[in-house]
């Protein structure tokens, strides 16, 4: 599906999305126009979904991370409502005893308590909630392994 050059371009862009096209071309040994064409093709195919800035959450007082597991009753479309909760960064539907996992990035334990009381348990379908508070981040990335 991807040749070696595409994979190298993707690797470079994952490391630094704002790298100049000419520098990407230099690193892969191609003309800038050819690299730009490949990048545009990868964007059109949906391989590259976008570019975003990673902000330091501590600068915005959002240093607390909590993972909230939820059990829900009945068939429900609660996923979109979970995603709309302030501070919810990621929402996953999961297998097993817990139906949803939500990654929250928030300001404090008080904010977590408020969020649990007002946002999560206020949802009718929620029957049980479990919370895990992150004590330390050992690794956090959105990079995709390309060596498989």
C-alpha positions in Angstrom: 0.0 0.0 0.0 2.8 2.4 0.9 6.3 2.4 -0.5 9.4 3.1 1.5 9.4 6.8 0.5 5.8 7.3 1.6 6.6 5.7 5.0 9.7 7.9 5.4 7.6 11.0 4.6 5.0 10.0 7.1 7.7 9.3 9.7 9.2 12.7 9.2 5.8 14.5 9.3 4.8 12.6 12.5 8.0 13.9 14.2 7.6 17.5 13.0 4.5 18.4 11.0 5.7 22.0 10.3 8.9 20.9 8.6 9.5 22.7 5.3 8.7 20.6 2.3 12.2 21.3 0.9 13.6 19.7 4.0 11.4 16.6 3.7 12.5 16.4 0.0 16.2 16.6 1.1 15.7 13.8 3.7 14.1 11.4 1.2 16.2 12.3 -1.7 13.5 13.6 -4.0 12.4 16.9 -5.7 10.2 19.1 -3.5 7.4 19.0 -6.1 7.4 15.2 -6.1 7.3 15.1 -2.3 4.5 17.7 -2.2 2.5 15.6 -4.7 3.0 12.5 -2.5 1.9 14.4 0.6 -1.2 15.7 -1.2 -2.1 12.2 -2.3 -1.7 10.9 1.2 -4.0 13.6 2.4 -6.6 12.9 -0.3 -6.5 9.2 0.6 -7.2 10.1 4.3 -3.9 8.6 5.4 -2.9 12.0 6.7 -6.0 13.2 8.6 -4.8 16.7 9.5 -2.1 18.6 11.4 -2.4 19.9 14.9 -0.5 21.8 17.5 0.3 20.0 20.7 -0.2 22.4 23.6 1.3 21.9 27.1 -1.8 21.3 29.3 0.0 22.6 32.4 0.1 26.1 30.8 -3.7 26.0 30.8 -4.1 24.5 34.3 -5.2 21.2 32.9 -2.6 18.9 34.4 -4.9 16.3 35.8 -5.7 13.3 33.7 -8.4 10.8 34.7 -9.7 7.8 32.9 -13.4 7.2 33.5 -14.9 3.8 32.8 -18.7 3.6 32.3 -21.3 0.8 32.3 -24.5 1.7 30.5 -27.9 0.0 30.3 -29.6 -0.8 27.1 -28.7 0.2 23.6 -27.7 3.8 23.6 -26.0 6.4 21.5 -24.2 7.9 24.5 -20.9 8.2 22.7 -21.5 11.6 21.2 -22.8 12.9 24.6 -19.7 11.7 26.3 -17.5 13.4 23.7 -19.3 16.7 24.4 -18.3 16.7 28.1 -15.8 19.5 28.7 -12.3 18.1 29.2 -13.1 14.8 27.4 -10.2 14.3 25.0 -10.9 10.7 23.9 -13.9 8.5 24.1 -13.7 4.7 23.4 -16.4 2.1 23.2 -14.9 -1.0 24.8 -15.5 -4.7 25.2 -15.9 -6.5 28.5 -17.7 -5.4 31.7 -17.1 -1.7 31.0 -18.8 -0.2 27.9 -17.0 3.1 27.5 -13.6 4.6 28.5 -13.2 8.4 28.5 -9.9 10.2 28.9 -10.4 13.5 30.7 -7.9 16.3 31.0 -9.1 18.7 33.7 -7.9 21.3 36.2 -8.3 19.7 39.6 -9.8 17.0 41.8 -12.7 19.4 42.5 -13.3 19.7 38.8 -13.2 15.9 38.5 -15.8 15.6 41.2 -18.1 18.2 39.6 -17.7 16.4 36.2 -18.6 13.0 37.7 -21.7 14.4 39.5 -23.0 16.7 36.8 -21.8 15.3 33.5 -21.4 11.5 33.8 -24.0 10.4 36.4 -26.5 12.8 34.9 -26.7 10.6 31.8 -29.7 8.3 32.2 -28.1 5.3 30.7 -25.0 5.3 33.0 -25.3 2.6 35.7 -21.8 2.5 37.0 -18.7 4.7 36.9 -15.1 3.9 37.8 -12.3 6.4 37.8 -8.5 6.0 37.5 -6.4 9.1 38.2 -3.1 9.4 36.4 -0.2 9.9 38.8 2.6 10.3 36.2 2.8 10.2 32.4 5.4 7.6 31.3 4.6 7.8 27.6 1.9 9.7 25.7 1.9 9.9 21.9 -0.4 10.0 18.9 2.3 8.6 16.6 1.6 5.5 14.6 4.2 2.7 14.3 5.2 2.5 10.6 7.6 -0.4 10.8 5.0 -3.1 10.6 
